[in-house]
Amino acid sequence: MFSLGLNENIAEITVNPKTKRVTKIIFHQKHLRFKCQRCAVFCCKLGGPKLTEKDVDYIEQAGYRLEEFLEPVSTNEFKGSPIMCGRLKSKEDGSCVFLSFDVEKNVYECSIYEVKPALCRLYPFDFERMDSNFFMLKLIPCCKGLCKRDGELVNKSFVNKKFNVILDLTTRKTKNLPRESNVHEKRRREVFGS
């Protein structure tokens, strides 16, 4: 597997428990840059990501029906992860159902880029909660977009932007949709049965 020999721990992040804002960042990796290469090798070609209820709401609001994109999963698959409610479907070749290749531009494209799921917005980064107000920013070192000279510098601004994706998982509100906590479970039963 492709690896850059990078330490997977990028930065330690301290968060104010009341405001949920980053108050301190200690970087373990300096001068790291990232720019998506639109190769889809280690992300989109390996199937669709897990989805939050808010991800599902946004994709539906973009005009897609549940049966077009939501993979039915057992209720036990996300036990212990109340935020996740399903996953994006995969094509026969294993790639994400929303991934397409633009032959003219010679790049892969996401047809739901504007409403792409939270895990897609974070990739190739992830946050590991160490305690209630302390997180570790980690990376998936096999991504080909890491260490690109023309990439965005992984600095305080970058970390704040990525951390806001995590905050968004718990605070993002959607419009015109019921606020019932089990609305997606009801919809899944209607679409997929059982």
C-alpha positions as CSV (number, residue, x, y, z in Angstrom):
1,M,0.0,0.0,0.0
2,F,1.1,3.6,-0.8
3,S,2.5,5.3,2.3
4,L,4.4,8.6,2.9
5,G,6.1,7.5,6.1
6,L,4.1,10.2,8.0
7,N,3.1,10.0,11.6
8,E,-0.7,9.5,11.7
9,N,-1.0,12.0,14.6
10,I,-1.1,15.5,13.1
11,A,-2.2,17.7,16.0
12,E,-3.6,17.7,19.5
13,I,-6.6,19.9,19.8
14,T,-8.1,21.3,23.0
15,V,-11.8,22.5,22.8
16,N,-13.7,24.8,25.2
17,P,-16.4,22.5,26.5
18,K,-19.0,25.3,26.7
19,T,-18.4,27.0,23.3
20,K,-17.2,23.9,21.5
21,R,-14.5,26.0,19.8
22,V,-10.9,25.1,19.4
23,T,-8.7,26.9,22.1
24,K,-5.3,25.3,21.5
25,I,-3.6,23.3,18.8
26,I,-0.2,21.5,19.2
27,F,1.1,20.3,15.8
28,H,3.0,17.1,15.5
29,Q,3.4,17.5,11.8
30,K,4.7,20.8,10.5
31,H,4.5,22.0,6.9
32,L,2.0,19.2,5.9
33,R,-0.1,20.1,2.9
34,F,-3.1,18.5,1.3
35,K,-4.7,18.8,-2.1
36,C,-7.2,16.3,-3.4
37,Q,-5.9,14.7,-6.6
38,R,-9.3,13.5,-7.6
39,C,-7.9,10.0,-8.1
40,A,-10.5,8.3,-5.9
41,V,-8.0,5.5,-5.3
42,F,-8.3,5.1,-1.5
43,C,-11.6,6.9,-0.8
44,C,-14.5,6.8,-3.3
45,K,-13.5,3.6,-5.2
46,L,-13.7,1.6,-1.9
47,G,-17.4,2.0,-1.5
48,G,-19.7,4.6,0.0
49,P,-19.1,6.0,3.5
50,K,-21.2,5.7,6.6
51,L,-23.9,8.4,6.7
52,T,-25.4,10.5,9.4
53,E,-29.1,11.4,9.5
54,K,-28.1,14.9,8.4
55,D,-26.1,13.6,5.5
56,V,-29.2,11.6,4.4
57,D,-31.4,14.7,4.8
58,Y,-29.1,16.9,2.6
59,I,-28.8,14.3,-0.1
60,E,-32.6,13.9,-0.2
61,Q,-33.0,17.7,-0.3
62,A,-30.7,17.7,-3.3
63,G,-33.3,15.6,-5.1
64,Y,-32.3,12.0,-4.6
65,R,-34.6,9.3,-3.3
66,L,-33.5,7.0,-0.5
67,E,-33.6,3.9,-2.6
68,E,-31.2,5.5,-5.0
69,F,-28.4,6.0,-2.5
70,L,-29.1,4.5,1.0
71,E,-27.7,1.0,1.5
72,P,-29.9,-1.0,3.9
73,V,-27.9,-2.1,6.9
74,S,-28.7,-4.1,10.0
75,T,-29.6,-2.1,13.1
76,N,-26.7,-3.7,14.9
77,E,-24.1,-2.4,12.5
78,F,-24.1,1.1,14.0
79,K,-24.6,0.1,17.6
80,G,-22.6,2.5,19.8
81,S,-22.5,5.1,17.1
82,P,-25.9,6.9,17.4
83,I,-24.9,9.6,14.8
84,M,-24.5,7.1,11.9
85,C,-27.7,5.7,10.3
86,G,-26.6,3.9,7.1
87,R,-24.1,4.0,4.3
88,L,-24.0,5.1,0.7
89,K,-24.7,2.4,-1.9
90,S,-21.8,1.1,-4.0
91,K,-21.8,0.3,-7.7
92,E,-21.0,-3.2,-8.9
93,D,-17.3,-2.3,-9.1
94,G,-17.3,-1.3,-5.4
95,S,-17.1,2.5,-6.0
96,C,-19.4,5.0,-4.5
97,V,-22.7,5.3,-6.3
98,F,-22.1,9.1,-6.8
99,L,-18.6,8.7,-8.3
100,S,-18.2,9.3,-12.0
101,F,-15.2,9.8,-14.3
102,D,-14.9,12.9,-16.5
103,V,-13.1,11.6,-19.6
104,E,-12.5,15.1,-21.0
105,K,-10.9,16.4,-17.7
106,N,-9.4,13.0,-16.8
107,V,-10.6,13.3,-13.2
108,Y,-13.1,11.7,-11.0
109,E,-16.1,13.7,-9.8
110,C,-18.6,13.5,-7.1
111,S,-22.2,14.2,-8.3
112,I,-23.2,15.3,-4.8
113,Y,-20.1,17.4,-4.1
114,E,-22.1,20.3,-2.6
115,V,-23.8,18.0,-0.1
116,K,-21.2,15.3,0.2
117,P,-21.3,13.3,3.5
118,A,-19.3,14.4,6.6
119,L,-16.9,11.5,6.3
120,C,-16.1,12.5,2.7
121,R,-15.5,16.2,3.8
122,L,-13.0,15.0,6.4
123,Y,-11.1,12.5,4.3
124,P,-8.1,11.8,4.6
125,F,-8.3,13.2,8.1
126,D,-10.1,12.0,11.2
127,F,-10.6,13.1,14.8
128,E,-10.1,10.8,17.7
129,R,-11.7,11.9,20.9
130,M,-9.2,11.5,23.7
131,D,-11.5,12.9,26.4
132,S,-14.4,15.4,26.6
133,N,-12.4,18.4,25.4
134,F,-9.3,16.9,23.8
135,F,-9.0,15.4,20.3
136,M,-6.2,14.1,18.2
137,L,-6.3,15.0,14.5
138,K,-5.1,11.9,12.6
139,L,-4.6,11.2,8.9
140,I,-4.9,8.3,6.6
141,P,-1.3,8.3,5.2
142,C,-2.1,6.4,2.0
143,C,-3.9,9.3,0.4
144,K,-2.1,10.6,-2.7
145,G,-3.2,14.2,-1.9
146,L,-0.9,14.5,1.0
147,C,2.4,16.5,0.8
148,K,1.6,18.2,-2.4
149,R,3.5,21.5,-2.9
150,D,0.5,23.2,-4.2
151,G,-1.8,21.9,-1.4
152,E,-3.4,23.7,1.4
153,L,-1.2,24.0,4.5
154,V,-2.5,22.0,7.4
155,N,-2.4,24.9,9.9
156,K,-4.8,26.4,12.5
157,S,-7.3,27.5,9.9
158,F,-7.3,24.1,8.2
159,V,-7.8,22.3,11.6
160,N,-10.6,24.7,12.5
161,K,-12.3,24.1,9.2
162,K,-12.1,20.3,9.6
163,F,-13.2,20.4,13.2
164,N,-16.3,22.4,12.2
165,V,-17.3,19.4,10.1
166,I,-17.4,17.4,13.4
167,L,-19.4,20.1,15.1
168,D,-21.7,20.2,12.1
169,L,-22.5,16.5,12.7
170,T,-24.2,17.4,15.9
171,T,-25.5,20.9,15.2
172,R,-26.4,21.1,11.5
173,K,-30.1,21.6,11.0
174,T,-31.9,20.7,7.9
175,K,-34.9,22.5,6.4
176,N,-38.4,21.2,5.8
177,L,-37.8,17.8,7.3
178,P,-39.5,16.1,10.4
179,R,-37.3,16.4,13.5
180,E,-38.3,12.9,14.8
181,S,-35.2,11.0,16.0
182,N,-36.3,7.8,14.3
183,V,-37.5,9.3,11.0
184,H,-34.8,7.6,8.9
185,E,-35.6,4.2,10.5
186,K,-39.2,4.7,9.5
187,R,-38.2,5.7,5.9
188,R,-35.8,2.7,5.7
189,R,-38.6,0.3,6.6
190,E,-40.9,1.9,4.1
191,V,-38.3,1.7,1.3
192,F,-36.6,-1.6,2.1
193,G,-39.2,-3.4,4.2
194,S,-38.8,-5.1,7.6
